Amino acid sequence: MKVFISIFMFIVFIALELNGVMGGELINGCSLDVLVGLMSPLRFTFITIIPIIMLNHQITEKDFHYQFVIRHKSWISILWKQMIKIVVVSAIMAVLFLIAVILFSYMKKLPLYNWNSFNSIFFVRTDQRLGLYGFSVYLYALICIVVRMIIIQNILLLFMWGCQYKIIGIIFVLCITFDESIRGDKLICRLISFDYDIWISQFNRIRLLLQIAVYVCVGILLYKYFLSRKELLHCE
């Protein structure tokens, strides 16, 4: 029941931000332009932070209880189960996110894809047409949303493994969001973007892969450190 409440809140926050994005008419826009608006750091954080906190708590709240821990051979097995749950939850939320944008755009009579046209917002912003099929762009958008949610959930989980205080992880996520909003595109702090610039050059796409690699490497190192100091974990 709690999971459904979190998902419902997630959909409500999407609807609220969709109204904000559509406050000004998207002349020559398409569904992807709506998605770009929602994927801006502040909007995306507003939509996801509370549902993600709730879901992250619900899927891990019993994982550090003594009765749960003794049923596993090692701490690493507990961590792997947490990772699976995080990936599944992130994928579900990403699909709902994308479906909500597409349905809302359909109601507003916006096309699904027009970035390959001179008569598009994409062309106005980049002075280029995108020579890709719409399916490829939507697939990238889906992966982007999934990866961003996985990163956010892992930040929260890391602080549970390290110091038992998820509130510190929440503050950390908010700091990254505000930093990205103020300073723009930075290697370390960027939470994986879906915008017009990523399609302009191959360098931007390579840099995005490097950003993901940074988060993965830092996450692995921190998890290894916390697993090696398992006596610091909080078991109830």
Order of alpha helices (4+ residues) and beta strands (2+ residues): alpha-alpha-alpha-alpha-alpha-alpha-alpha-alpha-alpha
